[in-house]
């Protein structure tokens, strides 16, 4: 299976007033639910679908808990998760407070197997 993409026209991110160019833009080809993923994992292991589903739900809860505590959560070859923040700039160290923080996001760093997948991807242009 290939990653589908379409072509979009947009300005260069660093120069929004510059000439617009055409770029490849990936298109999702459906979704896989947690329940469906649990069923697929159960079919390839000796664990029941309900046990896999419950374990994944618990994993998500524990991941959220530990990320909220400021920890990096490393899941072996799968990858790691970490909180990243952005803030307003200030003229001095003393002026940077928690009120300066404007956004938080979760960073995911894939493990070796997922990174290697990127090297094997095939691409297919969406037919008009």
C-alpha positions as CSV (number, residue, x, y, z in Angstrom):
1,X,0.0,0.0,0.0
2,X,1.2,3.5,-0.7
3,X,0.8,6.9,1.1
4,X,-1.6,8.9,-1.0
5,X,-1.0,12.6,-1.6
6,X,-2.5,15.5,-3.5
7,X,-0.9,18.7,-4.7
8,X,-1.6,22.1,-3.1
9,X,-0.4,25.6,-3.8
10,X,0.9,27.7,-1.0
11,X,3.3,30.5,-0.1
12,X,6.8,29.6,1.3
13,X,6.4,29.5,5.1
14,X,9.3,32.0,5.7
15,X,8.0,34.4,3.0
16,X,4.1,34.5,2.9
17,X,4.2,37.4,0.3
18,X,6.6,35.5,-2.0
19,X,5.5,33.5,-5.1
20,X,3.3,30.5,-4.4
21,X,4.6,27.1,-5.2
22,X,3.1,23.6,-5.4
23,X,3.8,21.0,-2.7
24,X,2.9,17.4,-2.1
25,X,0.4,17.0,0.8
26,X,-0.3,13.6,2.4
27,X,-3.9,12.4,2.5
28,X,-5.1,10.1,5.3
29,X,-6.5,6.9,3.9
30,X,-9.0,6.1,6.6
31,X,-8.6,5.5,10.3
32,X,-8.0,2.6,12.7
33,X,-9.8,2.7,16.0
34,X,-8.4,1.5,19.3
35,X,-10.9,-1.4,19.3
36,X,-9.9,-2.4,15.7
37,X,-6.2,-2.2,16.6
38,X,-6.9,-4.3,19.7
39,X,-8.6,-7.0,17.6
40,X,-5.6,-7.1,15.1
41,X,-3.1,-7.4,18.0
42,X,-5.2,-10.2,19.6
43,X,-5.2,-12.1,16.3
44,X,-1.4,-12.2,16.2
45,X,-0.9,-13.1,19.9
46,X,-2.3,-15.3,22.6
47,X,-3.9,-12.4,24.4
48,X,-7.6,-11.7,24.2
49,X,-9.0,-8.7,22.4
50,X,-10.6,-7.4,25.6
51,X,-7.3,-7.7,27.4
52,X,-5.4,-5.9,24.7
53,X,-8.0,-3.1,24.6
54,X,-7.9,-2.7,28.4
55,X,-4.1,-2.6,28.4
56,X,-4.0,0.1,25.7
57,X,-6.6,2.2,27.6
58,X,-4.5,1.8,30.7
59,X,-1.3,2.7,28.8
60,X,-3.0,5.9,27.6
61,X,-4.0,6.8,31.2
62,X,-0.5,6.1,32.6
63,X,1.2,8.0,29.7
64,X,-1.0,11.1,30.5
65,X,-0.2,10.8,34.2
66,X,3.6,10.5,33.8
67,X,3.7,13.2,31.1
68,X,1.8,15.5,33.4
69,X,4.5,14.8,36.0
70,X,7.1,16.1,33.6
71,X,8.6,12.7,32.8
72,X,9.8,11.4,29.4
73,X,7.9,8.1,28.8
74,X,10.1,5.6,26.9
75,X,8.3,2.7,25.4
76,X,11.3,0.7,24.2
77,X,11.5,0.2,20.4
78,X,8.2,1.9,20.0
79,X,9.5,5.4,20.9
80,X,9.2,8.0,23.5
81,X,6.8,10.8,24.5
82,X,7.7,14.1,26.2
83,X,6.0,17.4,26.9
84,X,7.3,20.5,25.1
85,X,6.3,24.1,25.9
86,X,6.5,27.5,24.2
87,X,6.4,30.8,25.8
88,X,6.4,34.5,25.2
89,X,9.9,36.1,25.1
90,X,10.9,38.4,28.0
91,X,13.6,41.0,28.5
92,X,15.0,39.3,31.6
93,X,15.0,35.9,33.4
94,X,12.9,37.2,36.3
95,X,10.1,38.2,33.9
96,X,9.6,34.7,32.7
97,X,6.9,33.0,34.8
98,X,4.4,30.2,34.3
99,X,2.1,32.9,32.9
100,X,4.5,33.3,30.1
101,X,3.8,29.8,28.9
102,X,1.3,29.9,26.0
103,X,1.3,26.4,24.6
104,X,2.2,22.8,25.4
105,X,2.3,19.9,23.1
106,X,3.3,16.3,23.2
107,X,6.4,15.3,21.3
108,X,6.7,11.7,20.0
109,X,10.1,10.4,18.9
110,X,9.7,7.1,17.1
111,X,11.9,4.2,17.8
112,X,14.1,2.5,15.3
113,X,11.5,0.3,13.7
114,X,9.1,3.2,13.1
115,X,11.9,5.3,11.7
116,X,13.0,2.5,9.4
117,X,9.4,2.4,8.1
118,X,9.8,5.9,6.7
119,X,12.6,4.7,4.5
120,X,10.4,2.1,2.9
121,X,7.3,4.1,2.2
122,X,5.9,4.3,-1.3
123,X,3.8,7.2,-2.6
124,X,0.9,7.5,-4.9
125,X,-0.7,10.7,-6.3
126,X,-4.4,10.9,-5.8
127,X,-6.3,10.6,-9.0
128,X,-8.5,13.7,-9.7
